[in-house]
Amino acid sequence: MRRAAVLLVVALMLIASGCHNYVSKSGPVVVAECHGKRLYADDLAGVVPEGVSRMDSLSRVSAFIDTWIRRQLLIYQAEKNLTPEQRDFSKQLEDYRNSLIIYAYETQLIEQYLDTVVSEEEIMSYYEQNKQNFQLKATMVKVAYVILKSDCKQMKEFQQLMSNPDTLMLSKVDALANTNSVSNFLDVDSWVRLDDLLSIVPLKVYDAESFLKKNRFVKFEIDNLVYMVRFEDYLMEESDSPIEMERENIKNIILLKREKSLLSQLNNDLYEKAGKENVFEIY
């Protein structure tokens, strides 16, 4: 009963204080203690969100306190059973602190000095020199499709437009599809994984290369839905990935190389300057 009463009081205090730090007139309120470690009411700030019920608040506070106690018990047991050498993390903490400081400083240097403008010429040059590193892991297609109800009155018009090899006709399909199709995709400038297409359009494709060579336009009906698919282009798995798919990736690679080069140069400059100023000695 005493535990439940304490939890309820703490939960009510947190709600009343708007979940901010709570300090009574006599000082911070202790809500739990374990092996000399104390948990205060203000440590529970944020545990109880605004608008929750009293019972939910009680449950959240109870769970937080139990978790804190279990953690303290585990810490106490670990410290009790580990040797002083095993408990000494001063070197690891120093290394971690130094890593954080260096990371923060290098991030600041990059923000100040890194040239983030990557020209199209640089991207194309890198692509041409490293084509072997840009291989497709799946068959890709440039495709347009519409899915229509079998009783669609514009069926013939859709077929005329979709089967026409002139891509300009797709703008007419787009206008027509907005009000007459169940679903459509008409962006033939974008590459799409063939597997992703087949998850939407239930084509039977057993030999992808043979199928794509022979079929530019496909129409079929399943379950009162008519599918019209037009293939504009395709690239088989393991062929060279097109530049439009790799542009952003290449840009990031170039920027990463610049970052490494910049930091290396700044590090060397700092070392040389320190050597001239006799900041360090090697014995």
Backbone hydrogen bonds, N-H to C=O, Kabsch-Sander energy under -0.5 kcal/mol:
donor,donor_aa,acceptor,acceptor_aa,energy
5,A,1,M,-2.6
6,V,2,R,-2.5
7,L,3,R,-2.6
8,L,4,A,-2.3
9,V,5,A,-2.3
10,V,6,V,-2.6
11,A,7,L,-2.9
12,L,8,L,-2.5
13,M,9,V,-2.4
14,L,10,V,-2.5
15,I,11,A,-2.2
16,A,12,L,-2.8
17,S,13,M,-2.2
18,G,15,I,-1.3
19,C,14,L,-3.1
20,H,17,S,-1.0
23,V,21,N,-0.5
24,S,27,G,-1.5
27,G,24,S,-1.6
29,V,22,Y,-0.6
30,V,28,P,-0.6
31,V,39,L,-3.2
32,A,39,L,-1.4
34,C,37,K,-2.6
37,K,34,C,-2.1
39,L,32,A,-2.8
40,Y,38,R,-0.5
41,A,29,V,-3.0
43,D,40,Y,-1.5
44,L,41,A,-1.7
45,A,42,D,-1.0
47,V,44,L,-2.5
48,V,44,L,-0.5
52,V,49,P,-1.2
57,S,53,S,-2.3
58,L,54,R,-2.4
59,S,55,M,-2.1
60,R,56,D,-2.3
61,V,57,S,-2.5
62,S,58,L,-2.3
63,A,59,S,-2.3
64,F,60,R,-2.2
65,I,61,V,-2.4
66,D,62,S,-2.5
67,T,63,A,-2.2
68,W,64,F,-2.3
69,I,65,I,-2.6
70,R,66,D,-2.5
71,R,67,T,-2.0
72,Q,68,W,-2.3
73,L,69,I,-2.6
74,L,70,R,-2.0
75,I,71,R,-2.6
76,Y,72,Q,-2.7
77,Q,73,L,-2.4
78,A,74,L,-2.5
79,E,75,I,-2.8
80,K,76,Y,-2.0
81,N,77,Q,-1.6
82,L,78,A,-1.8
87,R,83,T,-1.8
88,D,84,P,-0.6
88,D,85,E,-0.7
89,F,87,R,-1.0
93,L,89,F,-3.0
94,E,90,S,-2.3
95,D,91,K,-2.8
96,Y,92,Q,-2.6
97,R,93,L,-2.6
98,N,94,E,-2.7
99,S,95,D,-2.2
100,L,96,Y,-2.2
101,I,97,R,-2.4
102,I,98,N,-2.7
103,Y,99,S,-2.5
104,A,100,L,-2.5
105,Y,101,I,-2.3
106,E,102,I,-3.0
107,T,103,Y,-2.4
108,Q,104,A,-1.8
109,L,105,Y,-2.3
110,I,106,E,-2.5
111,E,107,T,-2.2
112,Q,108,Q,-1.7
113,Y,109,L,-2.9
114,L,110,I,-2.1
116,T,114,L,-0.8
118,V,116,T,-0.7
119,S,117,V,-0.5
123,I,119,S,-1.9
124,M,120,E,-2.7
125,S,121,E,-2.5
126,Y,122,E,-2.4
127,Y,123,I,-2.4
128,E,124,M,-2.6
129,Q,125,S,-1.9
130,N,126,Y,-1.2
131,K,128,E,-0.6
133,N,130,N,-2.1
134,F,131,K,-1.9
135,Q,133,N,-0.6
136,L,239,S,-2.8
140,M,235,L,-2.7
141,V,192,V,-2.9
142,K,233,D,-2.5
143,V,141,V,-0.6
144,A,230,R,-2.3
145,Y,185,F,-3.0
146,V,228,M,-2.1
147,I,183,S,-3.0
148,L,226,V,-2.9
150,S,224,N,-2.1
152,C,149,K,-2.2
155,M,152,C,-1.2
158,F,154,Q,-2.7
159,Q,155,M,-2.3
160,Q,156,K,-2.2
161,L,157,E,-2.2
162,M,158,F,-3.0
163,S,159,Q,-2.1
164,N,160,Q,-0.6
167,T,165,P,-0.7
169,M,166,D,-1.7
170,L,167,T,-1.7
171,S,168,L,-1.2
172,K,169,M,-0.8
173,V,169,M,-1.7
174,D,170,L,-2.7
175,A,171,S,-1.8
176,L,172,K,-1.9
177,A,173,V,-3.1
178,N,174,D,-1.5
179,T,176,L,-0.7
180,N,176,L,-0.9
181,S,177,A,-1.8
182,V,147,I,-3.3
183,S,147,I,-1.3
185,F,145,Y,-2.7
188,V,186,L,-1.5
190,S,187,D,-1.3
192,V,141,V,-2.7
194,L,139,T,-3.0
197,L,193,R,-2.0
198,L,194,L,-2.5
199,S,195,D,-1.0
200,I,196,D,-0.5
200,I,197,L,-1.5
201,V,197,L,-3.3
203,L,201,V,-2.8
205,V,203,L,-0.9
206,Y,204,K,-0.6
211,F,207,D,-2.7
212,L,208,A,-2.6
213,K,209,E,-1.8
214,K,210,S,-1.6
215,N,211,F,-1.7
216,R,214,K,-0.6
218,V,229,V,-2.8
220,F,227,Y,-2.0
222,I,225,L,-2.6
225,L,222,I,-1.3
226,V,148,L,-3.3
227,Y,220,F,-3.3
227,Y,225,L,-0.5
228,M,146,V,-2.4
229,V,218,V,-3.0
230,R,144,A,-3.3
231,F,216,R,-2.8
232,E,142,K,-3.2
232,E,230,R,-0.5
233,D,142,K,-1.3
235,L,140,M,-2.6
238,E,136,L,-2.3
239,S,236,M,-1.9
241,S,134,F,-3.2
245,M,242,P,-1.4
246,E,242,P,-0.9
246,E,243,I,-0.6
247,R,243,I,-1.4
250,I,246,E,-3.0
251,K,247,R,-2.3
252,N,248,E,-2.1
253,I,249,N,-1.9
254,I,250,I,-2.7
255,L,251,K,-2.3
256,L,252,N,-2.2
257,K,253,I,-2.2
258,R,254,I,-2.2
259,E,255,L,-2.5
260,K,256,L,-2.3
261,S,257,K,-2.4
262,L,258,R,-3.1
263,L,259,E,-2.8
264,S,260,K,-2.2
265,Q,261,S,-2.4
266,L,262,L,-2.6
267,N,263,L,-2.3
268,N,264,S,-2.3
269,D,265,Q,-2.6
270,L,266,L,-2.2
271,Y,267,N,-2.1
272,E,268,N,-2.6
273,K,269,D,-2.4
274,A,270,L,-2.3
275,G,271,Y,-2.2
276,K,272,E,-2.1
277,E,273,K,-1.7
278,N,275,G,-1.2
279,V,274,A,-2.8
283,Y,281,E,-0.5
